[in-house]
Amino acid sequence: GLLPTVALAAAGGDTWNDGSTVDSALTRNGGTENDPYTITVNGTVTMNESLTISSGYVRITGGGTLVRGYTGYNMITVKSGATLILDDITVDGNNVAAPNYCGINVSGTLLMNEGTVLEKHNSDSSSTLSDHGSAVRVNSNGKVVMNGGEIRNCVARNYGNIFIDTNGSFTMKGGKISSNSLTLSGNYGGGAFYVRGTLSIDGGSICNHVNIPSYGGAIYCTSEGTVHLNGGTIERNSVIAAKTGDAIFYSSRSGSSAALYIGGNPLITDSIYLDNTRTDKFPYITSTIKNQLTLEVASYSEGRVIAQGTDGYQLTTKDLAKVTLMAGGTKYYAKLEGNQLLMTNKDPGYTVLYNVSYYGNGAAGETLDNTNYASGDTATIL
């Protein structure tokens, strides 16, 4: 098997070959951003003990697989001040039950690049009340940037398969998070994410979290969490219980500090549920709503705020056309007052106007026709 490490003062590297085992707890450190300490994994290496990244920059690559062979602890721990870079590597939980532990525990920084796969991590146990992230746990002041790769086929009891604690952050720029599941019915769900810190979705796909038994098919945004939806796709997620958010459960259970920001160009085909515990919780819209949004509340309440423009953006009637509002299975209307969308049971009768942009007519590049057109009007380009 692989021997325990000694302290490393400068960048270097290891090669772990197919069939090797990690039988004693290992620590790796050293390296810089431009010259990280590199572990090259060839083939399949079984981890019967944990790996700790204690300081500096460490990169794991090689196209191989690290596979869990034990239940006792996190497979990889990234300490505060340390950075782990993953590319072209699979970290496989092997469906081994490791109650309350995870694949990668992050107090420093984790960078996930293309070719990285985190899969089959299982933190569930019927003997425990809760756990916090089967694949990744982001602790306070920890940071994860997902540039690419996949997180898939993981199982947790509750609190998400990716848990983001207070002051922790996870930024998704690309890649795919899919087909993860929870086993405990009730509160504190999130098939993909449970957010107490900050989650930013700038790209990538979150999909196929199906029949989640707790709140939030893809994301549970707690009353302390912040979620920024700037891009990417959230689709084909579902919860078993009605009115708990196939895409997102936006909670206000323990306070009013949660914030959900929607801007850019995210495609969210599943519902976003606005928790009814506090009616002052609603999404903040930071730019034109480009794709359809379905917002859901538990029951009808005339004049309830369901969205508000922010960061200098003024909501328009065009935004209204992109919002579907549901309550108790019934579709309601939204009306625009000031910079807020309000719930109403009466059709406000707005005529949504559009502009036409085109290429041609001797113009260089795109030309905007500033005429306002209603749906059904004909625009003639000469």
N, C-alpha and C positions, 0 to 999 in steps of 0.2 A: 504494500500500500504506500501512499504518499506519506512522507515524514512530516512531523510538525515543523513549522518554519522557525527560523531565527530572525532577529531584527535585521531589516534591510535598509541601508543608509542611502542608496542611490537606485536609479531605475535599472531594471534587469528583466528577468523573465523566467517562467517555468514552462515546460511542456508536459502536459498530462496525456498519456497515451491510452488507447482503447483497452478496456479491461482493468484499469487501475482503480483503486479505492481510496477514499479519504477516511482513515480510521481514527485519526486524532484531530482535535480542533486545530484549525490553521488560522494564522494571521498573515495578511499581506499588506505592505505599505510602501512608501517611496514613490518616485516618479513625479513627473510634471505634466502639465496640460499638453505640451508638445512632445513629451517623451515619457509616456506612462509605463509603469511596470506592467508587463503583459503576460497573461496566462493563456497559453494556446492549448485548446482542448481538441485532441484528435480522437474521434470515436466516442464511446460511451464510458463515462467515469461515474462510479457509484459513490455518493456522499453519505457515509455513515456517521459523519460528524460535520460541524458547521465551518464555514469560512467567514472570517471577519476582515473587512477592509478598514484599517485603523487610521490611516492618514494618507495624504498625497493623492495621486491619481493612479488607479489600477484599471486595466482593460482586460476583459475576457473575450476571447474570440477563437476562431479556428474551425468553425463549422460542426463541432461536436456537441455532445449532450451531457449535462450534469444531471444525474437522476437521484432523487431522494431514496435512501435506503433505511431511514430511521424515523422515529416519531418525535424525538426529544426536543428539537429547537428549530429556530429559523435556519433555512439553508444558507442564506447569505445575509450578513449584517453590515451595513454601511454606517460607520461612526460619524459623529458630528465633525465637520472639517474635512472629511474624506470624500472622494469622488470615484464612483464606479461607472465605467463605460462598458456597455454590452453591445456587441455587434457580431452577427453571424454565429449565434450561440443559442442553444435551447436549455432552459432551466426547467426540468420536468419533475413535478411533485409526485409522479408515479401513482397517483390516487391513494397514497399512503396517508391515513388519518393522522394529522398532527394537531390536536385540539389546541386552539388559541395561538398557534404559531403560523408562520407564513413562509412564502418563498423567499422574498427579499424584504428586510426590515430596514427602513431608511431614516437615519437621523442626519445624514450628510446630503450628498447629491447623487442621483442615479440618472444616467443618460442612456436611453434605449434607442438604438439605431436599427436600420434596416437589417433584416435577417435574424433579429432576436425573437425568441418565442418563450413565453412563460405559460406553462400549461399544466393541467391536471393537479393543481394544488388543492388540498382538502384540509380545511381547518375545523370541520364540523365534528361535534360530539354531542350525543344525546344527554351526556352527563353534565354539560355546562350550559349556563343560561345564555351566553353570548360569546362571540369572538369578533375580532376586528381585522378583517382582510385576510383572505387565504393566499392571494398571489402577492400583493404588495401592501405593506403598512407604511404610511408616510407619517412620521412622528412630528412633534412640534419643531418648527424650523427646518424640517427636512424638505427636500425639493426633488421632484421627478420631472424630467422632460422626455416625452415620448415622440421622437422624430419619425419612427417607423417600427416595424415589427408587429407582434401579436400577443395578446393576453386572452387565453381561451380555455374553455372546458374546466373551469375551476369551481369548487363548491365551498360555500361558507354556511354557517348556521344563520347569521344575520349580520348587520353592520357592513354589508358590502363585501365584494371580493377584492376591492381596492379601497382601503380605508385612509382618509385624509384627516389627520387630527388638527386641532386648533393651531394656527400659524404655520401649518404645513401647506405645500402647494404641489399641484400636478398640472402640467401643461401638455396637452395633446395636440401635436402639430401634424401628425400623420399616423399611419398604421391602423390596426383593427382590434377592437375589443369585442369578443363575441362568445355567445353560448355558455355563459357562466350561470350558476344557479344558487339559490338559497333554500334552506330546508325548514326554517321556523316561520310559522304563520303569525301574522300580527304586525307590530310596528318595527321601525328601524331596519328598513330593507335596503334596496339598491342592488339590482342584479350585477351592475358593474361597479358603481361608486357610492360610497357613503361619505358625505362631505361635511366636515366641521371646519376645515380650513378653506382653501381657495382652489377651485377647479376651473381651468380655462380650456375650452375646446376651440381650437383654431382650424383643425382639419382632421382627416381620418374618419373612421366609421365605428359606431357603437350599435351593435345589432344582435338580434336573435337571443335575447334574454326573455324566455318564454314561460308564461304561467308562474311568475314569481309570486310566492305566497305572502310576501310582505309588501309594504308600500314602496313604490318607485321601481318600475320595471328595469330602467337603466340607471337612474340617478336618484338618490335620496339627498336632497339639500336640507340640512338641518337648520334649526333656528339660529345657529351661530355661523353657518357656512355662507360662502359666496361662490356663485357659478357665473362664468362668462361664456355665452354661446356666440362665437364669432364666425364659425364656419363648421365644416364637417357635416356628417349625416348621422341622425339618430332614427333608426327605423326597425320595424319588425320586433318590437319589444312589447311585452304584455304582463299584466298582473292578474291574479285570480279574482281578487275582490274588486268590485266596481268602485269607481270614483277614488282611486288611489294612485293614478298617474302611470300610464303605460310607459311614457318616456321619463317623466320627472315628477316626484312628489316634493312640493315646495312647502316646507314646514314652518309653522310659527308657534310650535308647542311650548317652547320655553323662553320666548322673548321675541324681540322685534329686530334683531341685528342681522338676520339673513337677508341676502340680496341676490336676485336673479336678473342678469343683464342679457339682453338679446339685441344683437346688431350684426353688421356684416352680411353674410349669406349662408346661415345654417339651414339645412333641410331637416325638419323635425316632423316626421309623419305620424308620430304617436302623440297621445294627449299629455298635457302638462296640467297637473292638479294643483289648485291653489287651496291650501289648508284653510278651513273655515274657522279655526280657533280664533284667529284675528283677521278682521276684514281689512286691515291696513297693509296686508301683504299682497303684492302684485308684481309682475315683471316690470323692469325698467327698459324702455326701448331706446337704443342709442343711435339708430339710423333707420332708413326706410325698410319696412318689413317686405322682404323679397319673395318669401315662400309662405305657404299657408301655415297658420298656427291654430291648433285646437287647444283652447283653455277650458278647464272644467272646474266647477265649484259644486259643493254639496247641494245647495238649494238656491232658489231664486231670491234675490234681494234687490229691489229697484234702486238704482243709483250707486250700487257697489262699484268701486274702482277696480277694473280688471287689468289695466296697464297704464303706464305713465311715461311720457317722453322725458329724456334726461340728457345730460352732457351736451346741451345746446341744441338737441334735436326736437323739432316741433312735429307732433303727430298730425296726420292729414286724413282726409276721407279715403285716400288710396290705401292707407294702412288698415282702415276698417274692413275693406274688401278682402283682406288677407286673414282676418281673425274669425274663427268659428267659436262661439261661446255655448257651452253645454252646462246644464244643471239638472240633476236627477233624470238624465236621459232625454231631456227636452232642450231643443235649440232655442236660444234667445238672441236678442240683438245687442249691438254695442252702439253707443252714440258718443260723439266727440264733444267734450266741454273743456275749454281751455286747452291744456296739454294732457288730458286724461281721457281714456276710454271708459265709459260707464255702462253698467248692465241695465237693460230695459226690456220690457215685454212688448214694446210698440216699435214697429218699423219706423226708424227716423226719416226714411224717404230720401236719403242722400243720393245724389247723382254723382257717381265717381267719374272724374275726368282724367283723361290720359293724354300724353304727348306722343308723337311719333318721331323716331329717329331713323335715318336712312343713309345709304351710301349711293352716290351717283350724282346726276345732274351737273356734272362738271366740277363738283366740289372735291376738295382733297380731304379724305377721311370721312368721319361721320358727321352728318348734319342733323340738328334738332329742329323739328317743326314746332314752334311755340304755340300753335293753335291747341285749345283744349277740346278734346273729343270725348263724347259719352260712349258707353258700350253700344255697339250697333251702328255707330256713325261710319261713314266712308271717308277715308283719307286718300286723296289723289296725288300721286307723286309725278310731277311733270318732267 
